[in-house]
Amino acid sequence: MRMHPREVLLGAQAGAVKLPVCDHYSGVAARMRKSLALQAEFIERLGACVFDVTLDCEDGAPAGGEAEHAALVTELVRAVPTVGSGSGAGAGPQGQRVGVRVHAVGHPSFEADVATLVGQVGGRLAYLMLPKVESVADVEAAAAAIAAAGHPQLPLHVLIESPLAVHRAFDIAAHPAVESMSFGLMDFVSAHGGAIPAYAMGVDGQFSHPLVQRAKMELASACHAHGKVPSHCVVTEFKDGAALGRAARRAATELAYTRMWSIHPDQIQPIIDAFAPAQDEVERAAAIIGAAEAAHWGPISHQGHLHDRASFRYFWQVLERAHQTGVPMPPDMQGFFQTGHAPRR
């Protein structure tokens, strides 16, 4: 029986979370519906869910209308035909993945958000996004509220938005309920009381200011240490596709982020493209994994280079990223990603 690379290539990151590389946010009713429809179109075209949709009950809810907005989001989630959940499992590769951002712990609407959304459609949600997380205590409070609403296994994605939260990033990432951590650029800059200039919130400044860079790297390192997914912040210049592409590529190649926020439909494809491996890289990875499999996962020589399980893990991860981003791969590798082809236990 063919062994799956995930069961052979054991290592520190064997249980690392894998998520779509793009997390698309929307909070206005018409845009939420459009986002869900667009996600379904991508799945039909590519055969995989390559971006998540996060429906926003924090910034998306009008002041005083939080309960009504949560009810609207609940109905939108209920209307999605097939929804995957948790770490890319759920309904399988063709299921839509929908998450919800609720209000922060301590906000008057937090408990009502969780009770409504998790209590009514928690089984259809892929995750709950928790903003303004400052400590492990915030994560534990949210996890307790989710459990009380009847869905204790629902993953948490947390938003790190302050210097203190960055300082505690490793402890937060270690919490078993946390699946992903996102960096909140604008709140992070604002939290410094004017000590970081406004240019650091722009597409270029956020990659050059030392404190912002340090915070981004700390968050990414914390995630990788605990097998969680680091998600890069937004680019607010949403009409500048070239700038977005540069930012996404730098986030992926320089800062080790494996996911990024989108706030406009036009940003989704450039983010997917930036995080996708090049076709020649996929072909090289497939050749090495194929040769490794033929050698029963012992050391091999490929184009004059020695490879063993350490490098096999890397090239397998290239193939996983190709699958996450809809990049074609050789037919002999496609079987590893078909529904039902799971590692033996």
N, C-alpha and C positions, 0 to 999 in steps of 0.2 A: 504493500500500500504506500502511495506517495506521501512522504512526510511534509508537513507544512513548515516553511521557514520560521514561523513564529514559535513553533515548538522545538526547533533545533537550535536556533540562534539565541540562546538564553543569555541574559546579561543584566546589568543594572537597570536598564530601561525596558526590560521585557514586558512589564505591565503598564508602560506609558500610555496615556490617553491619546487617542487620535481623533481629531475633529476637522470639519471642513475649514479651509484656509481663510474664508471670508465670513464675517459676521455682519449682516446688513440690518441697520436700525431704521425703524419708522414708527411714528406715533400718531400721525393724523389719519383719520379713518380711510380716506380715499387712497392714501399712500400705503397704508397697511395692506389693503386689499390688493393693490397693484404689486406689492412686494411678494405676497403669497402666490399670486398668479405667475409672476416672473420666476419664482423658485420652481414651480411645477413645470414651466416651459423648459428650464435648464435640465431638470431631471429627465424629461421626455427626450430631450436632444442628446444628452450625454450618458444616460443610463445610471447616473449616480447623483447624489445630493452634494453639490460642490460649494454651496454656501448656506449658512443658517440665516433664518429670519428672526430677529428679536423685536417683538412688539413692545413699545415703550409706554409704561404706565407711570414713569417718573416725569420726565420732561414733556411727554406727550399729553399728559392729563391737564386740563385747564384748572386753575385754582378754584376750589369749591366744587369741582365736578369730578373728583377722583373716583368716587363710587360708580358713577355712570360710565366713566372711561373704562374702569376695570370690568364692568359688565359687558361693554362693547367688545373688549379684547377677548373675554371669555367666549362670546358667541362666534367671533372670528376663528378662534382656535377650534371650537367644536365643529365648525363647518369645513375644516381641512380634511380631505378624504382619507389620507393615510399619513400618519405621523410617526417618525422614528423617535427614540428616546435614549438618552444616556450613552455617551462614548461611541456614538455611531451604530449602536445595536438596534433595538426597537424593531421597526417595521422592515428593516433591511435597507439595501442600497438605494432602492427606488422610493422610499418613504420620505415625505417632507419632514424637515426638522424645524420646529418652532420653539423659541424660548420667549420669556417675558422678563422685562426689567421692572421690578417693583420699587416702591419707595424705600429709603434707607431705614435700617433698624433705628427706632427712636422717633421716626416721623409719625405723626398721628394716623396716617393712612397705611402704614406698613402691615399691621395685623389684619386689617380689612382686605388689603390686596391679596395677602397669602390665603386667607380664609376663602375668598371668592375664587381666585384663579386656581390655586392648588386643590381646594376642596371640590371644585366642580369639573376642572379639566386637567388635573395634575397628571393623570395617566397618559395624556396626549402631549404633554410638554417634554421637550428634550432637556431643558435646564431652566433654572431661575437665575437671573442676573441681579446681584445685590450691589447697589452703589455705595460709595463713601464708607467702605470698610476700613476701620481703624485698628482692629485687633482681632485675635482669635475669639474673644468674647462675642463680638458681633456675628461671626460665623456660627458660633454655637447657638446664639439666640435665634438666628434665621433657621438653622437646622431643626431646632426644637419646634418652631412654628410650622415648618413644613411637615414634620412628623405628626404634630397635632392635627394637621389638616388631612392626614391619611396617606401621605406619600413620602415616607422617610428615605427612600432611595433616590429621590429626585436630586440630580447633581446641582451644585451651586457654582456659578461663575461670579467672581468678585471683582470689583472695580477699585483699584488702588489710586488714591487721588491726593495724598498728602505726604510730607516728609516723614512723619511718624509711621504712617502705614508702610512706606518703603522700608523703613528701619525694621519693621516686623514682618517683612515679606516672606522670609524663610519659614517662620512659624505658621503664618497663614497658609502658605502653600502646602505645608505638611498635613493640614487637617483633611481627614478622609472624605469629607463632604465636598471639598473644593475640587473642581475639575479643570478650571481655567482661571487665569488672572489677567485682567486688562489694565493698561496704564491710562489714567485720566489726565491728559496733558494740561488742559486749560485750568482745571481746578488745582493741579499741582503747582503751576506757575503762580496762580493767584494766592495760594497758601503761603507764599513767601513775602507777602506784604509789600510788594513793589521792589523787592531786592533782585528779582529776575526780570529783565526788561520784556516788554510786550513782543519783541521780535522772536523770542523763544517759543511763542505759540504758533509761528508760521512754519511753512513746509521746510524751509532751509534752517531757520534758527533752532528748531527742535532737534536737529542733528549736529548742532555746533556748540550749543551752550553746555558747559561742563556739568552743571548740576542736573540738567535734564538728561544728558547722556548717562550720567552715573545712575540715576534713578531707573532708567530704562534697562540698563544692563543688570542692575541688582534684581529687578523683577524677573527678567528672563532667566538669570542664573538660579533664582529660587525655584522657578517652575521646573527647569530641567533637573534640578537636584532631587525633586520629588515626583518626577514623571507626569507633570501637569502641563497644560498648554499656555504659553505666553501669547497674549493678544495685543497687537500694537494699536496705538491711538489713532484717532481720526486725522484726516487732512481736510481742513475746512475750505481750502481752495478747490471746491468740488468741480469747477468748470475747467480747471487746468489739468487735463489728462496726463500730460507729460510730467508735470510736477508730482502728481499722484504716483505714477509709475516709478519715478526715481525714489520716492519715499518708501514705497512698498519693497523695492529691490534692496534698498539699504537696510530696512528693517529685517528682511529675510537673510541677507548675506553677511551683514556686518554685526547685527545685534542678536541674531539667533532667535528671532520671533518666527512662529509657525502659523500665525493667524493675524488678521487685521480687520479693523472696523471699517464699514462702509456707511455713509450717511446719504448717499444719492445713488440711484440705480446705475448711473453712468460709471460709478467707481467699482462696481462688482467685477466686471471682466478684467480690467487692468490689474486688480489685486490678485485675481486667480492666475493671470498670466505671469505676474511677478514672482509668485510663490511656486509656480510650476517648474519642474526640472526641464532642461532643454531636451529635445528629442534624442540627440546623440548621447547625452548622459543617461537617458533611459535605456537606450540600446546597449550601452556599455554595461550598465547595471544588470540587465537581463542576461547578457552573455556570461558575466561573472557568476551570477546566481545559478544559471544553468550548468556551468562547468562545476561549480561547487556541489550541486545536487548530484551530478554524475559521479563525482569523486566521494560521494557519501559524506560530504561536508568536511572532508580533510583538506589540508593545504593544497593550493593549486598555483600554477604559473599562468599568467594571462598577459600577453604582449610584453613579456620581459619583466613583469612585476610579480612578486610573491604576494599571495592573498591567503588569509586564514579567517577564522570566525570573527575576529575583530573587524576586518574590513568587509566581510560578508554582511555583518549587521548594517553597516553604513549603506551598502548598495541595495540591501533589501528595503531600507528606509526610503531610498530614492524611488523604488517601485511603489511603495505605499503612497508617497507624495504624488506620484504620477496618477495613481488611481483616484486620489482625493481631488485632483484638479482636472480630470478628464483627458489626460494626455494618453494617446494610444501607446500600447506596448505589445511586444510580440505575442502571438497566440499561445505559446507554451507557458507564458507567465500569467495569462488571463485567468486560468483555472484557479489560481490561488485566491482570486477575488470574487469568485462566483458564490452566490447565496448557497449556504449549506456546506461549503468547503471550509470547515472550521478545524483548528488544530485538535488532534486527539488529546484526551485527558487521561 
